[in-house]
Amino acid sequence: MRARMIELSWSGLRVPAIAVALDCSQKTVRCWLHRFNRSGMEGLDDLGGQGRRRRITEEERSRIISMVKTVPPGRLRWEPVGELWAFDESGPPEWTLDSLAAAARAAGIEVRRSQVRRILLAEGVCWRRTRSWTRSKDPDFVPKGHGSSASAPARRRDGDLR
């Protein structure tokens, strides 16, 4: 379309006629004609560098995403002798947005909670373990399922409770 503006201008058409022929505004036609007159064919190219530059690099984004797959430093684990321990008892036991942002800052990545959230949402990464209360080390533990008979009292056919 930009080259067509130049071609129509060389054919002798004025700005209003070019704008009508190409279904654009006169201001747009003038802008591109002035840029062509200043810079030649290179003036018809898009200018690079539009938009805001990213604050963190792709490598830093990858490090944040990979952090979610690691075990949080405060999560308790069973030692072979049967005792619980954690790498860092003061660290977070679960990854949350706040704990991920703090861990990233500790690793030298200057990032805030909201940016961590946007990064993880864009990648489809789940940053939290859901329903940790349903897990048990007890071999006899059987979790109750949704709508199981153990969760509600049984009813007779006539509607009375047993």
Secondary structure as GFF3:
##gff-version 3
##sequence-region A 1 162
A	DSSP	alpha_helix	2	10	.	.	.	ID=ss1
A	DSSP	alpha_helix	15	22	.	.	.	ID=ss2
A	DSSP	alpha_helix	26	39	.	.	.	ID=ss3
A	DSSP	three_ten_helix	40	44	.	.	.	ID=ss4
A	DSSP	alpha_helix	58	68	.	.	.	ID=ss5
A	DSSP	beta_strand	77	78	.	.	.	ID=ss6
A	DSSP	beta_strand	84	85	.	.	.	ID=ss7
A	DSSP	alpha_helix	97	106	.	.	.	ID=ss8
A	DSSP	alpha_helix	113	123	.	.	.	ID=ss9
A	DSSP	three_ten_helix	132	134	.	.	.	ID=ss10
A	DSSP	three_ten_helix	149	151	.	.	.	ID=ss11
###
